Amino acid sequence: MAVTNVAELNALVERVKKAQREYASFTQEQVDKIFRAAALAAADARIPLAKMA
């Protein structure tokens, strides 16, 4: 996502702040589940991404 003006940047910052507040309420188990899913997705994408590089 390319930010092209201050209004877009401010909107993006607000989205990030909202996500941070929500994430801060997660249990350790929820965090572990999220990071496991992210790690598996990254592992699955490694070959296609390497070919694009």
C-alpha positions as CSV (number, residue, x, y, z in Angstrom):
1,M,0.0,0.0,0.0
2,A,1.5,3.3,-1.1
3,V,0.7,6.3,1.0
4,T,0.5,9.4,-1.2
5,N,-0.7,12.1,1.2
6,V,-0.9,13.0,4.9
7,A,-4.6,12.1,5.2
8,E,-3.9,8.5,4.0
9,L,-1.0,8.3,6.4
10,N,-3.1,9.5,9.3
11,A,-5.8,6.9,8.4
12,L,-3.2,4.2,8.3
13,V,-1.7,5.2,11.6
14,E,-5.2,5.0,13.2
15,R,-5.7,1.5,11.7
16,V,-2.4,0.4,13.2
17,K,-3.3,1.9,16.6
18,K,-6.6,0.0,16.6
19,A,-4.9,-3.2,15.7
20,Q,-2.3,-2.7,18.4
21,R,-5.0,-2.2,21.0
22,E,-6.8,-5.4,19.9
23,Y,-3.6,-7.4,19.7
24,A,-2.6,-6.3,23.2
25,S,-5.7,-8.1,24.6
26,F,-4.7,-11.5,23.1
27,T,-3.7,-14.4,25.3
28,Q,-0.3,-16.0,24.8
29,E,-2.0,-19.0,23.1
30,Q,-3.7,-16.7,20.6
31,V,-0.4,-15.0,19.8
32,D,1.3,-18.3,19.4
33,K,-1.4,-19.4,16.9
34,I,-1.0,-16.2,14.9
35,F,2.8,-16.5,14.7
36,R,2.6,-20.2,13.8
37,A,0.3,-19.4,10.9
38,A,2.6,-16.6,9.8
39,A,5.6,-18.8,9.9
40,L,3.9,-21.6,8.0
41,A,2.7,-19.1,5.3
42,A,6.2,-17.7,5.0
43,A,7.6,-21.2,4.6
44,D,5.0,-22.1,2.0
45,A,5.9,-18.9,0.0
46,R,9.7,-19.2,0.1
47,I,10.2,-21.0,-3.2
48,P,7.8,-18.8,-5.3
49,L,9.3,-15.7,-3.7
50,A,12.9,-16.9,-4.3
51,K,12.0,-17.5,-8.0
52,M,10.6,-13.9,-8.2
53,A,13.8,-12.4,-6.8
